[in-house]
Amino acid sequence: MINLKTKKVVVGGVFIGGGSSVKIQSMCTTKTSDISATCAQIAALENAGCEIIRVSVLDEADALAIKHIKDYINIPVVADIHFSCKLACLAIENGADKVRVNPGNIGGESEIERVAAAIKAHKIPVRVGANTGSVEKEFLQKYGKNENSLVESALKSAALFEKYGVNDIVISVKASDVPLTVKAYRLLSSRTDYPLHIGVTEAGTEEMAVVKSSAALGALLIDGIGDTLRVSVTDDPVKEIIAAKRLLRAVGLDKNFVNVISCPTCGRCRWNSMELAKKVTAFTENISKPLKIAVMGCVVNGPGEAGDCDLGIAGAEDYCVIFKGGKIIRRIEAKEAETEFFKEINALIHDR
């Protein structure tokens, strides 16, 4: 379910919110002023499916590098700013398609007003928000560290920019705790129609990060909450994109892929269906066609359980059956299963 209630915002020609598809984001781990390294990383992320990239702006060299980086990439650049309205303005002047700022650490209202003026002059959006490490003290004292303090802090940040005429705003309220993340975004969604960037912050290394992000973001996306997302992983950021794409597929927001289903097997399975399932999944991973293929452990349940599949295979000890729409079309020897099934897969892919 895509959120239809949020406003539509344009980030470097890419639409977010207002019924647009949920956009996949990541963030570079390179020093932004190292233009060659940053461009190489962005190219890898683009190839993996990243739609919006964020870069750190720690100094003037980073801000100035943005205009050069944009000559070599094809996706919008978000400048990540902390503690300096000067760097925010410089990044905007050098072509940032969006800025992510924390009004709580960028200075007083005069500094916010300067950043707002630059945002309006260059007609770009801003992302504001809060995470559990940057909640405003007044809300921590009033509510404690919970969804109320996160949301109130984020909305105050948005209101500061609204005060100075900025209305293209994206909001986030991230926590490293899964239940808190879900509660915060559900509350925020009920309080605003600005587009929401969703994510679990400090999610950890790959395996746990993917589990935490899937639990939190999956719940939100099924609720129709979330216009852009990042699956934060302490690893190569390309892994963030792979996980995000799989997540969007799992919740039904991306249907243009080959959905490989396979049973976990049991004592009835007398052939190596696990190995074939892995090979089929790897082979079809990057094929953009709405197909459903099954690799099932036994002929007892396989064809029936995978009756809605475009193509499937199930096995016994010495033979396998290939089926379409639940109906068996071929019976083959088990030793020929992999070769013959891949022939069928290739025929199906090229026939569609």
C-alpha positions as YAML, in Angstrom:
chain: A
units: angstrom
residues:
- id: 1
  name: MET
  ca: [0.00, 0.00, 0.00]
- id: 2
  name: ILE
  ca: [1.44, 3.36, -1.08]
- id: 3
  name: ASN
  ca: [0.74, 6.41, 1.06]
- id: 4
  name: LEU
  ca: [-1.64, 8.62, -0.92]
- id: 5
  name: LYS
  ca: [-2.16, 11.24, 1.77]
- id: 6
  name: THR
  ca: [1.29, 12.82, 1.77]
- id: 7
  name: LYS
  ca: [2.33, 15.85, -0.25]
- id: 8
  name: LYS
  ca: [4.44, 15.34, -3.34]
- id: 9
  name: VAL
  ca: [8.01, 16.67, -3.19]
- id: 10
  name: VAL
  ca: [10.55, 16.76, -6.02]
- id: 11
  name: VAL
  ca: [14.18, 15.85, -5.32]
- id: 12
  name: GLY
  ca: [16.32, 16.46, -8.38]
- id: 13
  name: GLY
  ca: [13.56, 15.30, -10.72]
- id: 14
  name: VAL
  ca: [12.61, 12.32, -8.55]
- id: 15
  name: PHE
  ca: [9.13, 12.42, -7.02]
- id: 16
  name: ILE
  ca: [8.53, 11.33, -3.44]
- id: 17
  name: GLY
  ca: [5.22, 11.27, -1.62]
- id: 18
  name: GLY
  ca: [1.72, 11.85, -2.96]
- id: 19
  name: GLY
  ca: [1.27, 8.32, -4.27]
- id: 20
  name: SER
  ca: [4.70, 8.04, -5.92]
- id: 21
  name: SER
  ca: [6.58, 4.78, -5.53]
- id: 22
  name: VAL
  ca: [8.64, 4.39, -2.36]
- id: 23
  name: LYS
  ca: [12.16, 5.54, -3.18]
- id: 24
  name: ILE
  ca: [15.28, 3.68, -2.05]
- id: 25
  name: GLN
  ca: [18.04, 5.75, -0.46]
- id: 26
  name: SER
  ca: [21.53, 5.11, 0.86]
- id: 27
  name: MET
  ca: [24.47, 7.16, 2.09]
- id: 28
  name: CYS
  ca: [28.09, 7.24, 0.95]
- id: 29
  name: THR
  ca: [30.79, 6.11, 3.36]
- id: 30
  name: THR
  ca: [33.51, 7.97, 1.45]
- id: 31
  name: LYS
  ca: [34.89, 11.43, 2.18]
- id: 32
  name: THR
  ca: [32.76, 13.55, -0.13]
- id: 33
  name: SER
  ca: [35.69, 15.68, -1.26]
- id: 34
  name: ASP
  ca: [37.34, 12.49, -2.57]
- id: 35
  name: ILE
  ca: [35.41, 12.88, -5.78]
- id: 36
  name: SER
  ca: [36.67, 9.77, -7.57]
- id: 37
  name: ALA
  ca: [35.97, 7.47, -4.61]
- id: 38
  name: THR
  ca: [32.56, 9.03, -4.00]
- id: 39
  name: CYS
  ca: [31.53, 8.80, -7.66]
- id: 40
  name: ALA
  ca: [32.68, 5.16, -7.81]
- id: 41
  name: GLN
  ca: [30.61, 4.28, -4.77]
- id: 42
  name: ILE
  ca: [27.56, 6.11, -6.10]
- id: 43
  name: ALA
  ca: [27.91, 4.31, -9.45]
- id: 44
  name: ALA
  ca: [27.86, 0.97, -7.65]
- id: 45
  name: LEU
  ca: [24.81, 2.06, -5.65]
- id: 46
  name: GLU
  ca: [23.03, 3.28, -8.79]
- id: 47
  name: ASN
  ca: [23.68, -0.05, -10.49]
- id: 48
  name: ALA
  ca: [22.20, -1.85, -7.48]
- id: 49
  name: GLY
  ca: [19.02, 0.26, -7.62]
- id: 50
  name: CYS
  ca: [19.65, 3.28, -5.37]
- id: 51
  name: GLU
  ca: [17.38, 6.19, -6.32]
- id: 52
  name: ILE
  ca: [18.59, 8.97, -4.00]
- id: 53
  name: ILE
  ca: [22.06, 9.28, -2.43]
- id: 54
  name: ARG
  ca: [23.11, 11.23, 0.66]
- id: 55
  name: VAL
  ca: [26.64, 12.52, 1.24]
- id: 56
  name: SER
  ca: [28.27, 13.99, 4.33]
- id: 57
  name: VAL
  ca: [29.30, 17.64, 4.27]
- id: 58
  name: LEU
  ca: [31.92, 18.10, 6.98]
- id: 59
  name: ASP
  ca: [33.82, 21.04, 5.48]
- id: 60
  name: GLU
  ca: [33.94, 23.43, 2.56]
- id: 61
  name: ALA
  ca: [35.78, 20.94, 0.36]
- id: 62
  name: ASP
  ca: [32.87, 18.51, 0.73]
- id: 63
  name: ALA
  ca: [30.32, 21.19, -0.15]
- id: 64
  name: LEU
  ca: [32.28, 22.33, -3.20]
- id: 65
  name: ALA
  ca: [32.69, 18.72, -4.39]
- id: 66
  name: ILE
  ca: [28.94, 18.27, -4.90]
- id: 67
  name: LYS
  ca: [28.85, 20.23, -8.18]
- id: 68
  name: HIS
  ca: [31.63, 18.04, -9.60]
- id: 69
  name: ILE
  ca: [30.09, 14.78, -8.35]
- id: 70
  name: LYS
  ca: [26.82, 15.62, -10.09]
- id: 71
  name: ASP
  ca: [28.61, 15.64, -13.45]
- id: 72
  name: TYR
  ca: [29.25, 11.90, -13.13]
- id: 73
  name: ILE
  ca: [26.08, 10.48, -11.54]
- id: 74
  name: ASN
  ca: [22.43, 10.14, -12.50]
- id: 75
  name: ILE
  ca: [20.59, 10.25, -9.17]
- id: 76
  name: PRO
  ca: [19.80, 13.17, -6.83]
- id: 77
  name: VAL
  ca: [22.28, 14.16, -4.12]
- id: 78
  name: VAL
  ca: [21.24, 14.99, -0.56]
- id: 79
  name: ALA
  ca: [23.73, 16.98, 1.51]
- id: 80
  name: ASP
  ca: [23.90, 15.87, 5.15]
- id: 81
  name: ILE
  ca: [24.63, 18.88, 7.35]
- id: 82
  name: HIS
  ca: [25.30, 19.29, 11.04]
- id: 83
  name: PHE
  ca: [26.43, 22.31, 13.08]
- id: 84
  name: SER
  ca: [26.94, 24.78, 10.21]
- id: 85
  name: CYS
  ca: [24.41, 26.90, 8.37]
- id: 86
  name: LYS
  ca: [27.34, 28.16, 6.25]
- id: 87
  name: LEU
  ca: [28.03, 24.64, 4.96]
- id: 88
  name: ALA
  ca: [24.32, 24.08, 4.37]
- id: 89
  name: CYS
  ca: [24.10, 27.18, 2.19]
- id: 90
  name: LEU
  ca: [27.35, 26.32, 0.40]
- id: 91
  name: ALA
  ca: [26.13, 22.80, -0.38]
- id: 92
  name: ILE
  ca: [22.87, 24.20, -1.75]
- id: 93
  name: GLU
  ca: [24.73, 26.73, -3.89]
- id: 94
  name: ASN
  ca: [26.87, 23.90, -5.27]
- id: 95
  name: GLY
  ca: [23.97, 21.85, -6.50]
- id: 96
  name: ALA
  ca: [22.62, 19.74, -3.65]
- id: 97
  name: ASP
  ca: [19.17, 18.50, -4.68]
- id: 98
  name: LYS
  ca: [18.04, 18.37, -1.04]
- id: 99
  name: VAL
  ca: [19.57, 19.03, 2.35]
- id: 100
  name: ARG
  ca: [19.20, 17.09, 5.56]
- id: 101
  name: VAL
  ca: [19.62, 19.39, 8.54]
- id: 102
  name: ASN
  ca: [18.99, 19.23, 12.25]
- id: 103
  name: PRO
  ca: [17.69, 22.65, 13.34]
- id: 104
  name: GLY
  ca: [18.61, 21.76, 16.91]
- id: 105
  name: ASN
  ca: [22.34, 21.81, 16.20]
- id: 106
  name: ILE
  ca: [22.70, 24.24, 13.31]
- id: 107
  name: GLY
  ca: [22.43, 27.40, 15.41]
- id: 108
  name: GLY
  ca: [19.66, 29.80, 16.35]
- id: 109
  name: GLU
  ca: [16.72, 31.06, 14.34]
- id: 110
  name: SER
  ca: [18.84, 33.49, 12.35]
- id: 111
  name: GLU
  ca: [20.85, 30.55, 11.01]
- id: 112
  name: ILE
  ca: [17.67, 28.63, 10.18]
- id: 113
  name: GLU
  ca: [16.39, 31.69, 8.34]
- id: 114
  name: ARG
  ca: [19.56, 31.82, 6.24]
- id: 115
  name: VAL
  ca: [19.29, 28.15, 5.31]
- id: 116
  name: ALA
  ca: [15.59, 28.58, 4.53]
- id: 117
  name: ALA
  ca: [16.41, 31.49, 2.21]
- id: 118
  name: ALA
  ca: [18.92, 29.35, 0.31]
- id: 119
  name: ILE
  ca: [16.44, 26.46, 0.08]
- id: 120
  name: LYS
  ca: [13.76, 28.74, -1.37]
- id: 121
  name: ALA
  ca: [16.17, 30.43, -3.77]
- id: 122
  name: HIS
  ca: [17.24, 27.11, -5.24]
- id: 123
  name: LYS
  ca: [13.79, 25.50, -5.04]
- id: 124
  name: ILE
  ca: [14.88, 22.33, -3.26]
- id: 125
  name: PRO
  ca: [13.36, 20.39, -0.35]
- id: 126
  name: VAL
  ca: [14.74, 19.84, 3.13]
- id: 127
  name: ARG
  ca: [14.63, 16.81, 5.40]
- id: 128
  name: VAL
  ca: [14.29, 17.46, 9.09]
- id: 129
  name: GLY
  ca: [13.56, 15.18, 11.97]
- id: 130
  name: ALA
  ca: [14.73, 13.60, 15.14]
- id: 131
  name: ASN
  ca: [16.30, 10.40, 16.29]
- id: 132
  name: THR
  ca: [16.73, 9.10, 19.81]
- id: 133
  name: GLY
  ca: [20.07, 10.89, 20.08]
- id: 134
  name: SER
  ca: [18.83, 14.31, 19.01]
- id: 135
  name: VAL
  ca: [15.47, 14.83, 20.70]
- id: 136
  name: GLU
  ca: [14.98, 18.39, 21.97]
- id: 137
  name: LYS
  ca: [15.55, 18.64, 25.73]
- id: 138
  name: GLU
  ca: [12.19, 20.24, 26.37]
- id: 139
  name: PHE
  ca: [10.39, 17.20, 24.95]
- id: 140
  name: LEU
  ca: [12.64, 14.72, 26.72]
- id: 141
  name: GLN
  ca: [11.80, 16.42, 30.00]
- id: 142
  name: LYS
  ca: [8.10, 16.46, 29.19]
- id: 143
  name: TYR
  ca: [7.64, 12.96, 27.72]
- id: 144
  name: GLY
  ca: [10.84, 10.99, 28.25]
- id: 145
  name: LYS
  ca: [12.50, 9.12, 25.38]
- id: 146
  name: ASN
  ca: [9.46, 7.79, 23.51]
- id: 147
  name: GLU
  ca: [7.38, 8.29, 20.40]
- id: 148
  name: ASN
  ca: [5.82, 11.50, 21.72]
- id: 149
  name: SER
  ca: [9.14, 13.26, 22.26]
- id: 150
  name: LEU
  ca: [10.46, 12.09, 18.88]
- id: 151
  name: VAL
  ca: [7.40, 13.32, 17.00]
- id: 152
  name: GLU
  ca: [7.09, 16.63, 18.84]
- id: 153
  name: SER
  ca: [10.78, 17.33, 18.27]
- id: 154
  name: ALA
  ca: [10.49, 16.56, 14.55]
- id: 155
  name: LEU
  ca: [7.38, 18.66, 14.10]
- id: 156
  name: LYS
  ca: [9.04, 21.60, 15.86]
- id: 157
  name: SER
  ca: [11.91, 21.36, 13.38]
- id: 158
  name: ALA
  ca: [9.45, 21.40, 10.48]
- id: 159
  name: ALA
  ca: [7.62, 24.36, 11.97]
- id: 160
  name: LEU
  ca: [10.84, 26.38, 12.09]
- id: 161
  name: PHE
  ca: [11.27, 26.03, 8.35]
- id: 162
  name: GLU
  ca: [7.58, 26.67, 7.72]
- id: 163
  name: LYS
  ca: [7.98, 29.94, 9.64]
- id: 164
  name: TYR
  ca: [10.46, 31.10, 7.01]
- id: 165
  name: GLY
  ca: [8.44, 30.01, 4.01]
- id: 166
  name: VAL
  ca: [9.77, 26.50, 3.34]
- id: 167
  name: ASN
  ca: [7.01, 23.98, 2.59]
- id: 168
  name: ASP
  ca: [8.83, 21.27, 0.66]
- id: 169
  name: ILE
  ca: [9.72, 19.26, 3.74]
- id: 170
  name: VAL
  ca: [10.41, 15.58, 4.39]
- id: 171
  name: ILE
  ca: [10.35, 14.34, 8.00]
- id: 172
  name: SER
  ca: [11.98, 11.40, 9.77]
- id: 173
  name: VAL
  ca: [11.84, 10.04, 13.33]
- id: 174
  name: LYS
  ca: [14.37, 7.26, 13.66]
- id: 175
  name: ALA
  ca: [15.18, 5.02, 16.60]
- id: 176
  name: SER
  ca: [17.38, 1.94, 16.93]
- id: 177
  name: ASP
  ca: [14.55, 0.21, 18.80]
- id: 178
  name: VAL
  ca: [12.07, -1.49, 16.45]
- id: 179
  name: PRO
  ca: [8.83, -1.04, 18.47]
- id: 180
  name: LEU
  ca: [9.68, 2.60, 19.16]
- id: 181
  name: THR
  ca: [10.40, 3.25, 15.48]
- id: 182
  name: VAL
  ca: [7.03, 1.82, 14.48]
- id: 183
  name: LYS
  ca: [5.11, 3.72, 17.17]
- id: 184
  name: ALA
  ca: [6.87, 6.99, 16.32]
- id: 185
  name: TYR
  ca: [6.16, 6.83, 12.60]
- id: 186
  name: ARG
  ca: [2.56, 5.79, 13.12]
- id: 187
  name: LEU
  ca: [2.07, 8.79, 15.39]
- id: 188
  name: LEU
  ca: [3.90, 11.12, 13.03]
- id: 189
  name: SER
  ca: [1.82, 9.91, 10.08]
- id: 190
  name: SER
  ca: [-1.34, 10.81, 11.98]
- id: 191
  name: ARG
  ca: [-0.01, 14.31, 12.67]
- id: 192
  name: THR
  ca: [1.33, 15.47, 9.29]
- id: 193
  name: ASP
  ca: [0.91, 15.08, 5.55]
- id: 194
  name: TYR
  ca: [4.55, 15.76, 4.74]
- id: 195
  name: PRO
  ca: [6.38, 12.85, 3.06]
- id: 196
  name: LEU
  ca: [8.12, 10.55, 5.52]
- id: 197
  name: HIS
  ca: [11.60, 9.07, 5.23]
- id: 198
  name: ILE
  ca: [11.58, 5.83, 7.22]
- id: 199
  name: GLY
  ca: [14.44, 3.87, 8.70]
- id: 200
  name: VAL
  ca: [15.89, 2.22, 11.78]
- id: 201
  name: THR
  ca: [18.98, 4.10, 12.91]
- id: 202
  name: GLU
  ca: [22.11, 2.34, 14.21]
- id: 203
  name: ALA
  ca: [20.60, -0.97, 13.13]
- id: 204
  name: GLY
  ca: [23.92, -2.82, 13.30]
- id: 205
  name: THR
  ca: [25.80, -5.20, 11.02]
- id: 206
  name: GLU
  ca: [24.21, -6.89, 8.05]
- id: 207
  name: GLU
  ca: [22.16, -9.81, 9.38]
- id: 208
  name: MET
  ca: [20.62, -8.08, 12.40]
- id: 209
  name: ALA
  ca: [20.26, -4.77, 10.56]
- id: 210
  name: VAL
  ca: [18.22, -6.44, 7.83]
- id: 211
  name: VAL
  ca: [16.03, -8.23, 10.39]
- id: 212
  name: LYS
  ca: [15.40, -5.05, 12.41]
- id: 213
  name: SER
  ca: [14.73, -2.93, 9.33]
- id: 214
  name: SER
  ca: [12.43, -5.56, 7.82]
- id: 215
  name: ALA
  ca: [10.42, -5.82, 11.03]
- id: 216
  name: ALA
  ca: [9.99, -2.06, 11.47]
- id: 217
  name: LEU
  ca: [9.80, -0.84, 7.90]
- id: 218
  name: GLY
  ca: [7.75, -3.79, 6.72]
- id: 219
  name: ALA
  ca: [5.09, -3.03, 9.32]
- id: 220
  name: LEU
  ca: [5.05, 0.65, 8.34]
- id: 221
  name: LEU
  ca: [4.94, 0.04, 4.60]
- id: 222
  name: ILE
  ca: [2.04, -2.39, 4.97]
- id: 223
  name: ASP
  ca: [0.26, 0.39, 6.89]
- id: 224
  name: GLY
  ca: [0.90, 2.73, 3.95]
- id: 225
  name: ILE
  ca: [3.49, 4.74, 5.88]
- id: 226
  name: GLY
  ca: [6.75, 5.72, 4.22]
- id: 227
  name: ASP
  ca: [7.67, 7.58, 1.06]
- id: 228
  name: THR
  ca: [11.42, 7.00, 1.05]
- id: 229
  name: LEU
  ca: [13.45, 4.47, 3.02]
- id: 230
  name: ARG
  ca: [16.94, 3.46, 3.99]
- id: 231
  name: VAL
  ca: [17.93, 0.07, 5.35]
- id: 232
  name: SER
  ca: [20.93, 1.12, 7.45]
- id: 233
  name: VAL
  ca: [23.70, -1.49, 7.48]
- id: 234
  name: THR
  ca: [27.20, -1.29, 8.99]
- id: 235
  name: ASP
  ca: [28.80, -2.66, 5.82]
- id: 236
  name: ASP
  ca: [29.12, -1.94, 2.12]
- id: 237
  name: PRO
  ca: [26.13, 0.35, 1.38]
- id: 238
  name: VAL
  ca: [25.28, -1.70, -1.72]
- id: 239
  name: LYS
  ca: [23.93, -4.27, 0.76]
- id: 240
  name: GLU
  ca: [21.44, -1.61, 1.91]
- id: 241
  name: ILE
  ca: [20.01, -1.37, -1.61]
- id: 242
  name: ILE
  ca: [19.72, -5.13, -2.03]
- id: 243
  name: ALA
  ca: [17.90, -5.43, 1.30]
- id: 244
  name: ALA
  ca: [15.60, -2.50, 0.50]
- id: 245
  name: LYS
  ca: [14.62, -3.96, -2.88]
- id: 246
  name: ARG
  ca: [13.85, -7.32, -1.29]
- id: 247
  name: LEU
  ca: [11.81, -5.61, 1.40]
- id: 248
  name: LEU
  ca: [9.69, -3.71, -1.15]
- id: 249
  name: ARG
  ca: [9.10, -6.96, -3.00]
- id: 250
  name: ALA
  ca: [8.13, -8.79, 0.18]
- id: 251
  name: VAL
  ca: [5.46, -6.22, 1.11]
- id: 252
  name: GLY
  ca: [4.05, -6.10, -2.41]
- id: 253
  name: LEU
  ca: [5.24, -2.65, -3.44]
- id: 254
  name: ASP
  ca: [7.48, -3.99, -6.19]
- id: 255
  name: LYS
  ca: [5.91, -6.64, -8.39]
- id: 256
  name: ASN
  ca: [8.28, -6.43, -11.35]
- id: 257
  name: PHE
  ca: [10.60, -9.28, -10.36]
- id: 258
  name: VAL
  ca: [10.86, -13.06, -10.38]
- id: 259
  name: ASN
  ca: [9.39, -14.32, -7.14]
- id: 260
  name: VAL
  ca: [11.07, -17.63, -6.33]
- id: 261
  name: ILE
  ca: [9.21, -19.64, -3.71]
- id: 262
  name: SER
  ca: [10.56, -22.83, -2.19]
- id: 263
  name: CYS
  ca: [9.51, -25.05, 0.67]
- id: 264
  name: PRO
  ca: [11.86, -25.59, 3.64]
- id: 265
  name: THR
  ca: [11.79, -29.34, 2.85]
- id: 266
  name: CYS
  ca: [11.06, -32.20, 5.22]
- id: 267
  name: GLY
  ca: [11.66, -35.93, 5.44]
- id: 268
  name: ARG
  ca: [9.61, -36.48, 2.27]
- id: 269
  name: CYS
  ca: [12.22, -34.61, 0.19]
- id: 270
  name: ARG
  ca: [14.53, -37.18, -1.43]
- id: 271
  name: TRP
  ca: [16.42, -34.92, -3.87]
- id: 272
  name: ASN
  ca: [18.58, -31.79, -3.55]
- id: 273
  name: SER
  ca: [15.86, -29.17, -3.93]
- id: 274
  name: MET
  ca: [17.65, -26.77, -1.58]
- id: 275
  name: GLU
  ca: [20.64, -26.42, -3.90]
- id: 276
  name: LEU
  ca: [18.43, -25.90, -6.94]
- id: 277
  name: ALA
  ca: [16.35, -23.28, -5.12]
- id: 278
  name: LYS
  ca: [19.51, -21.30, -4.35]
- id: 279
  name: LYS
  ca: [20.69, -21.50, -7.97]
- id: 280
  name: VAL
  ca: [17.31, -20.41, -9.36]
- id: 281
  name: THR
  ca: [17.14, -17.49, -6.92]
- id: 282
  name: ALA
  ca: [20.63, -16.29, -7.86]
- id: 283
  name: PHE
  ca: [19.91, -16.66, -11.59]
- id: 284
  name: THR
  ca: [16.67, -14.66, -11.47]
- id: 285
  name: GLU
  ca: [17.66, -12.03, -8.88]
- id: 286
  name: ASN
  ca: [18.03, -9.15, -11.33]
- id: 287
  name: ILE
  ca: [15.41, -10.12, -13.91]
- id: 288
  name: SER
  ca: [12.68, -7.49, -14.04]
- id: 289
  name: LYS
  ca: [9.67, -9.57, -15.02]
- id: 290
  name: PRO
  ca: [6.59, -10.35, -12.91]
- id: 291
  name: LEU
  ca: [6.99, -14.12, -12.71]
- id: 292
  name: LYS
  ca: [6.51, -16.68, -9.96]
- id: 293
  name: ILE
  ca: [8.69, -19.80, -9.95]
- id: 294
  name: ALA
  ca: [8.55, -22.65, -7.43]
- id: 295
  name: VAL
  ca: [11.16, -25.17, -6.31]
- id: 296
  name: MET
  ca: [9.32, -27.65, -4.11]
- id: 297
  name: GLY
  ca: [10.63, -30.58, -2.14]
- id: 298
  name: CYS
  ca: [8.17, -33.37, -2.94]
- id: 299
  name: VAL
  ca: [5.63, -34.36, -5.57]
- id: 300
  name: VAL
  ca: [3.06, -35.03, -2.83]
- id: 301
  name: ASN
  ca: [2.38, -31.38, -2.07]
- id: 302
  name: GLY
  ca: [4.52, -29.38, -4.51]
- id: 303
  name: PRO
  ca: [2.29, -28.95, -7.58]
- id: 304
  name: GLY
  ca: [-0.78, -28.21, -5.47]
- id: 305
  name: GLU
  ca: [0.87, -25.78, -3.04]
- id: 306
  name: ALA
  ca: [2.49, -23.91, -5.94]
- id: 307
  name: GLY
  ca: [-0.56, -24.04, -8.16]
- id: 308
  name: ASP
  ca: [-0.49, -20.31, -8.84]
- id: 309
  name: CYS
  ca: [3.09, -20.33, -10.15]
- id: 310
  name: ASP
  ca: [4.07, -19.73, -13.75]
- id: 311
  name: LEU
  ca: [6.56, -22.57, -13.47]
- id: 312
  name: GLY
  ca: [7.56, -25.07, -10.84]
- id: 313
  name: ILE
  ca: [9.45, -28.25, -10.07]
- id: 314
  name: ALA
  ca: [9.01, -30.92, -7.42]
- id: 315
  name: GLY
  ca: [10.84, -34.17, -6.86]
- id: 316
  name: ALA
  ca: [10.80, -37.75, -5.68]
- id: 317
  name: GLU
  ca: [13.84, -39.97, -5.09]
- id: 318
  name: ASP
  ca: [14.60, -40.77, -8.70]
- id: 319
  name: TYR
  ca: [12.46, -38.37, -10.73]
- id: 320
  name: CYS
  ca: [11.12, -34.82, -10.79]
- id: 321
  name: VAL
  ca: [8.05, -33.23, -12.29]
- id: 322
  name: ILE
  ca: [7.89, -29.82, -13.93]
- id: 323
  name: PHE
  ca: [4.54, -28.08, -13.73]
- id: 324
  name: LYS
  ca: [2.78, -24.89, -14.81]
- id: 325
  name: GLY
  ca: [-0.27, -23.55, -13.06]
- id: 326
  name: GLY
  ca: [-0.31, -26.63, -10.87]
- id: 327
  name: LYS
  ca: [-0.53, -29.00, -13.84]
- id: 328
  name: ILE
  ca: [2.36, -31.41, -14.55]
- id: 329
  name: ILE
  ca: [3.79, -30.91, -18.02]
- id: 330
  name: ARG
  ca: [6.90, -33.10, -17.85]
- id: 331
  name: ARG
  ca: [8.40, -35.95, -15.84]
- id: 332
  name: ILE
  ca: [12.21, -36.16, -15.91]
- id: 333
  name: GLU
  ca: [14.99, -38.08, -14.23]
- id: 334
  name: ALA
  ca: [16.30, -36.44, -11.05]
- id: 335
  name: LYS
  ca: [19.81, -36.20, -12.48]
- id: 336
  name: GLU
  ca: [18.47, -34.08, -15.35]
- id: 337
  name: ALA
  ca: [16.33, -31.84, -13.15]
- id: 338
  name: GLU
  ca: [18.61, -28.80, -12.98]
- id: 339
  name: THR
  ca: [19.43, -28.73, -16.70]
- id: 340
  name: GLU
  ca: [15.84, -29.23, -17.84]
- id: 341
  name: PHE
  ca: [14.36, -26.80, -15.35]
- id: 342
  name: PHE
  ca: [16.72, -24.04, -16.40]
- id: 343
  name: LYS
  ca: [15.70, -24.64, -20.02]
- id: 344
  name: GLU
  ca: [12.11, -24.05, -18.98]
- id: 345
  name: ILE
  ca: [13.06, -20.93, -17.01]
- id: 346
  name: ASN
  ca: [14.90, -19.43, -19.98]
- id: 347
  name: ALA
  ca: [12.01, -20.21, -22.29]
- id: 348
  name: LEU
  ca: [9.57, -18.56, -19.87]
- id: 349
  name: ILE
  ca: [11.71, -15.44, -19.45]
- id: 350
  name: HIS
  ca: [12.20, -14.95, -23.18]
- id: 351
  name: ASP
  ca: [8.57, -15.71, -23.94]
- id: 352
  name: ARG
  ca: [7.25, -12.90, -21.72]
...
